[in-house]
Amino acid sequence: MYYIKPPECSGEEFRIRITEGRDSAVVAVPAVIHAIVKGLALEYLVALELEHKEQTLMLYLINTSRLTNNETIDALSDKTKLSRPSVIGAFNALVKKELVIRKRKGGDKTDISPFIGRMLRFKRLYDVYPHELEDLMKYFGKGYKDPIMALQVLISKLFSITPEPPLARFLRVCLLSGFDERLLKDETVKAIREIVSSKDLDEERLLQTAIFGENSWNKTISFYQENSIQPNEEYMKQVNNVIKEIERMLKSPQQMIDELVGKDESFYKNLTIVFPNMEYENMRPSELMEKVANVLEETEDRVKALLDRFVS
C-alpha cells in the first residue's frame, strides 16, 4: 500500500475513493522507494541463479532496507528459518562470490554494498551509488526537508535523465586521450569500479589524472590513489567546457558532422589542448570536420562496448 489511509475510512472504501479519484490521498514515499529498490534487487538476485540458502539469506538482508546488518548467525538462522550451518555456508558462498562483506571482529557485521553496487551496474545505473539508495530508504531518520524531491532524483537516475554518469565520462576521456582498452586488465576494472562507486570520488581530479596518465590505465589509477597530480582549476575549467560540449553533441538528435558545422577555430584549438592526439595537421576545414566527427562517433561506440566489462 503506497498511500496513507485515513483512520476513519475502511480499506475497501479508501481503495474505491483512490480508484475513482475522489480522495487526495497522501503518498507514502518510503514505501515507493522501498518497492523500487527491492524490485531492482530481486531482478538481479534471480539473474544470479544462487543456491536456495544463498538466495534466502540475500532476500532477508535486502528486505531489511539497510546496507549493513549486525545480527548474529543465530539471529539470522531464526529470522530466515535456515539452519545455523546453512547460514554459515550461505555466507561463505556469498563472500566468495564478492556479493557481501562479512566481518566478525568487534561483533558480527554484514555489508551488502557489493551486491547493491553490482545490481546497479547490472541495470546500467552508473550514476547511482549504494550509499545514496540507503540514504533515500531512511528518509525521516536523515531529516530530509523535501523527501518528494529526493524521490524525483532517484527516479530521474533510474530512467537516465541525469547528467553524464562519471564512469562513462571517465572512459570517454581515457579513450579520447589515446588509451587502449585491450590493455585494461580485470584487476584494473575492479579498481576503477571501486573508485567511481566511492562517495569520496573526486571526479575532476580523476579526469585530470586520466589526461596526464600517460595513456596507461594502471598509472592513472595509481596517480589518482596517490594524489600524484596536483589539481589545476584553470585547466580543469577548459577540460570541463570541452567535455560538456562533446557530451552535448553526442546527445543531440543531429548527426555529429552536422553538429560540427559552424565550429570555429577556437573549438578545435581547445579540443587539441585537452586531447593532444586529436591534433590533425594539413587538413582542409571539411576534412578536419569529418575526421573529428568520425573519431567522436567511433570513440562513443568503444565506450559503450567497454561499459559492459563493468557490469559483471
N, C-alpha and C positions, 0 to 999 in steps of 0.2 A: 504494500500500500504506500504510494508516494504522496498521499495527501494527508493533512491533519484533520481528522474528523471532529466536528463539534460534539461535545458530550451530550447535548440534548437531542442529537439526531441518531436514529438507528443506522446500522450499516447498510441495509437494503435501501433505505430512503436516501442516504448520502450518495450511494452509487447512482441512483436514478437522477438525483439533482446534478451530479457532475456530468453524467451522460447527456442529459438534456440541456446542459449549460445554465442551470438555474441557481448555481452556487459558485461564488468566487472563492473556491477552496484555496487554502494555503499549501503550497508545495513543500514537502519535507525534503529539503535539499540534500542532507546527508544520505538519505535513503536512495536518492537518484544516483549520487556519486558512487555509493557502495555497489549498486546494481551494475553501473558501467564498468567499474574496476573489476568486480568479480566476474562479470561476463567475459572480459578480456582474458583474465587469469584462467578461467575454466576452459576457454577455447584453446589456449596454449597448453594447458595441462593434458587435454585429450590428445593433442598433436604429439605429445612426448611419448605416449604409449608406455607409461610406467607400470610397474607391478602393482597389484591391488593394495598392498600395505603402504607402498610409497605414495600412491595416489590418495589413499585415505588420510595419511598424515598431512600431505600437502593441502588437501581440501580443508582440513581443520585449521591449519595455520593461515590459509588465505581468508577464511571466514572470520578470523579474529580482527581483521582490518588493521593489523599492525605489521610493521616490518620485523619487529623483534618480539621474542616470546621468552619469558623467564620460567616457564613451567618445567617441572622435573619430569623425568621419564615416567615415574609412577603416575603423576597427574595426567600426562598426555595419554598414557595407557588407559586410564579411567575415562577420559573425555572421548577418545577415539574408538573405544571398545576393542583395541588391539592388545595382544599380549605384550608384556614387557620386552621379551626377546624380539617380537615383531617390530616394535617401535625402534629398538636399538638397530635392528637390521635395516629398517627403512631409512633411518638417519645416516647410517654408514653408506648406503647406496646413493642417497641424495647428495651427501657431501662429496662422494667420489665423482658424481656427475656435475659437480660445481653448481648445484641448484640452491643449496643452503650453506650457511656457515654455522658450525656448532662449536661453542666454547664451553668448557667446564670449569676453567679457572675463575675463582671468585663467585661460583654459583652457575647453575645452568643458564645458557643463553643461546637462543636460536635466531639467526638472522636470515630472512628470505629475500633480501635485496638482490642477490644474484639471479634468483628466479624471476623477480619482477623486472630486472634490467633486461634479461633475455626475452621475456614476454614482450616488452616494449619494442625491442629490435625485431622480433618476430612479426609484429604488427606494423613495422616500418615507422614507428613513432620515435624518431631520432632526437626530437627536441623536448621530450617529456622524460623526467627522471624519477626514480623510485621515491626519493625523499619528498618530491612535490606531491605525488599521489598520497603519501602518508599524511602530509600536512592537510591536504584537501579533505581527507577522510576523518580528520579530527577537528573540523571547523571550530566548534564553540570552545573547545579546550584551548585553542590557539588565539581566541579572541578576534576573529576576523570581523571587520566593520561591515563588510558587504559580501556575504557568502555567495549571493546570487552572481556577483561579478566573477568570483573565483570559479564558479561552475561554468560560466561562459568561457573563461580562459581555458579550462580543461577541455571543454567540448571543441573549442576552436582548434586546439592542438590535436585532438583526436581526428579531426577532419581536415588537418593540414592547411588551415588558413592562418598560419602564423608566419613570422619571419623565417628566413632560411635556417634549417637545423644546423647546429655547429659542426656535426660530423661531416655532412655533405659539403659545407663551406671549406672545412679543413682539407678534405680530399681534393676538392676542386683547385684550391691554391697549390697544393703539392703537385698535382699533375700539370698545372699550367707553369709551374716553376721548373718542370723537367724531371720529376720523379718517375721511376719505372715501377709500375705496380707488380711486375713479375718478380721483383726483388723483395716484396713485402712478405715477411715470414709470419707464421701463425702466432708466435710469441709477441711479435710487434703489434699484430692486430689486437691481441688481448690487452697490451699496454695502452694502445690508443683508446680502446673502448673504456678502460678504467679512467683515463684522463678526461675524456669527453663526458663521461657519465657523472663525474665528480661535481659536487655542489661548489667546490673550490676552483672550478675551471676558470682560468683567465684567458678568454678566447683571443683577445687582441695579442697577448704575449705568445700564445700558441701559433697564431698565424704569422707573426713576425719571425718566430723561430723557424717555421717551415720555409719561409722565403730565404732565410740565411742558413738553412740546414744542410747546405752543400749537396742537395738532391739526394740525401740519404735519410731513409725512414728511421733507422736506428739512431743516427746522430741527432735528428730533430727531436726525438723523444728524450734522449739523454740531455741535450741542451735545455729542453723545457724543464725537465725534472730538477736539473742542477741550477736553473736560472742563470745560465751562462751568458745569454744575450740580453743586454740591458735594453729596456723599452725606450722607444723613441716616439714621443707623442706626435711630433710634427710629421714624421714619416708615416705613422700609422693613420693619420688623417687622410693622407694621399692614398694609402693602401685601401682604406675603407671606402673611399669615393670610387675607386676603380672597381672594387669587388661588388659594391652595391649596383653600379651601372651594368656590370656583366650579368648580375642576377636579375636585374630589371629586364634586360634584353632577352634573357633565357625564358622568362615567364610571359613575355609578350606574345600575343597571338600571331604577330607578324613573323616572317622569315628573318633569320639573323642577318642575311645580306641586306634586307630592306631596313633593318634597324640601324645598320652602319651607314646608310646613305645620309649624307649631310654631316657626318662626324668630321670635325676639323682636325688640324694637325696636333693640337694640344691633347686630344683624346689618345692618339697613337703614341705620343711622347710619354704621357703618364702611364700608358699601358706597358711600355718597354722599361720604364723606371721601376715598376713593380715586378714585371716579368721580363728580365733582360733577354731571355731566349726567344721572345716573341718580336725581336727587332729584325725586320726583314728589309734588306738594303736593295737598292737599284730596282725598285718596283714602281710601276705606274699606279696612280691612285686606285683605279679599278681593280688591278691585280692585288694590291695590298688589302683592299676591302674584301675581296673574295678569299684571300689566304686567311685572314683573321677570322672570318665567318666560319670557314671550314674547321679551323683549329678549335674554336669555341664549341662548335657543334660536336665534333669528334671527342673532345675532352669530356663533354657532358655525358656522352654515351659510355665513356670509360668510368666516369664517376658512378653512374647507375649500376654498372656491372660490378664495380668494386664494393659498393654498399652491401651486396649480397653476402660478401665474406664476413660482414659484421653482424649477420643475423644469427648464425648457428652458435 
